[in-house]
Amino acid sequence: MDGSSRPVRKDEDALMPGTKEWWLVAYDVREEKRLRRVAKHLLGYGVRVQYSLFRARMSRREAERLRWELLRLMDVEDDLLMLPIAQSSLDRLWQKNERHEWVGEQSPCFVV
């Protein structure tokens, strides 16, 4: 309880407004021009991990804004997946060829 007589959700306590967390953003865009626009837009939020997979450190509000912006660039036939990464998953992260430090790392890009 938080004093307001309502139970506090575990994730609510850990993620206060504005708290940043890592997100994976994957997409499948079926037209070349839209594909380039979506990829270029995502570069403003994070870094490319694979061709259609980006990682970005964002608050939930920033992630919602990104989702809205991407849906405006995409067509109904295109797909989008945005997945927040739990800290417990980051602790076990392994990547072939490179080991990126995801804990506390600041994104090299800024949202303006």
C-alpha positions, -999 to +999 in steps of 0.1 A: +000+000+000+012+035-007-010+054+018-039+060-006-054+026+004-047+011-031-021-016-037+010-004-056+019-026-086+054-039-085+063-023-118+046+010-108+070+013-079+101+006-100+092+028-130+083+062-119+072+087-146+102+096-167+123+065-157+141+052-187+143+016-196+156-004-226+132-012-255+136-034-285+118-021-316+112-044-345+094-037-377+084-052-410+077-026-436+067-039-470+075-009-492+110+004-497+103+041-494+084+036-461+111+012-449+138+039-453+116+065-435+109+042-406+146+032-402+158+068-404+132+079-378+143+052-354+179+064-357+167+095-338+157+073-309+183+045-306+208+023-324+203-004-350+210-039-337+200-057-369+184-047-402+149-042-388+157-042-350+166-012-329+173-007-293+165+025-275+166+038-239+133+056-234+106+063-208+072+048-213+059+082-225+087+085-251+080+049-262+043+058-267+053+089-286+076+068-308+048+043-314+025+070-325+051+086-348+059+052-364+023+043-370+019+076-389+048+066-411+036+030-416+008+015-436-019-009-424+000-038-440+032-031-420+041-046-386+056-030-355+067-046-322+079-026-293+091-046-263+104-032-230+134-052-216+132-062-180+164-057-159+165-094-151+168-101-189+195-075-193+215-092-166+216-124-188+221-106-221+246-121-245+253-109-280+275-127-306+307-108-316+300-078-293+291-074-257+271-042-253+267-027-219+230-020-216+228-013-179+229+025-173+242+032-208+229+064-223+215+063-258+239+081-282+208+098-298+185+124-284+148+129-289+141+165-298 
